[in-house]
Amino acid sequence: MPVTRDVIVDLLPLYLSDEASPDTRVLVQEHLDNDPNLAQLAAQWKTRLPEPPPAPVNPEAQAMAYQEAKRQITNRVITLAAVIAIGTILVAGTALVGAMFLLAG
């Protein structure tokens, strides 16, 4: 079965975004060389492709995000330690009061 123009149009997004395999690139390029209207359509689509992803965050912003995450982790650790300490004190106090009643009775 010959490759139709519709198949090439379906492959154009992969071709234009450089995600097509080498064989597909050759196939599409051959059709573009032989079909000026399709080549013009490809050129129009190429100008409408989305922008590449933004550049990585600058080092200052990364440092600030790191410091904020570090602060939040520290706060969580302190809170957890306080809850464990209070729980331990309550359990020990309850055990002590219970022991006093047992010894007194």
N, C-alpha and C positions, 0 to 999 in steps of 0.2 A: 504494500500500500504506500503510495507516495505521501510525503509530508506536505500537508496543505498549509495555506496561509494562516488559517485559524489556529493550527497547532503552533506555528511560529509566534503568533500574537500571544498565545497562552504562555509561551516560554520567554517572551520579552522581559517581564519583570525580573526573572532569575538572571537573564543575560545582562540586563542593565545594572543590576546590583552586584555583579561579579560573584554570584553564588552558583552559577551553572557549571556543570562539569566541562572539561575541555572539549569533549565530543559535541556536547550541546552548543557550546560557544561556536565551534566551527560550523555546525549546521545552521545556526541562526545567522551568523556572519555571511554565509553563502547566500542565504535568502535576502538579506539586506543589500548585498552587492547587486543582486538581480532585480530587486523591486524598489525603485526610488521612492514610491509612496510609503512603503513600509519603513524604509530608512528614515524618511521625514517624520513619520509617526514615532519611531524609536527616539529620534533626536528631541522631539517634544516631550516625550515621557521622561527622558533623561533629565531634563530641566525641572521636572516636577517631583523628582524623587525626594524623599524626606532628608532632612539635614542629618549628618552623622551625629552620634551621641555627643553630649557636651563633654568638654575636657574634665579631667578629674578635679575634685575640690582642691583648692589651694592649701598649702601646708598649715597656714594659720587657722583656717576653718577646721582642718583635721585635728589640730592640737586642741582647739576649743572643745570639739566634740568628744575627744578622748578625756579631757579634764572633767567634763560634765558627766560622762559615763562613770568615771572613777569616783566622783563625788557621790553619785547615786548608789553605787555599789557599797561604798563606805557607810553611807546612811543606813542601808538595808542590813549590813552586818552589825552595826551598833544596835539597831532596833531589835534584831533577832537575839543578840547577846543579852539585851535588857529583858526581853520576854522570858528567855531561859532562866536568867538569874532570879527574876521575880517568881517564876513558877517553882524554882527550886526552893526558894525561901518559904513560899506558901506550903509546899509539901512538907518541908522539914518542920515548920512551925506546927502544922496539923499533927504530924507524927509526935512531936514533943508534947503537945497538949494531950493527945490520946494516951501517951505513955504516962503522963502525970495522973490522969484519971484512973488508969489501970493500977498504978502503984498506990494511989490514995485509997482505992476501994477495996 
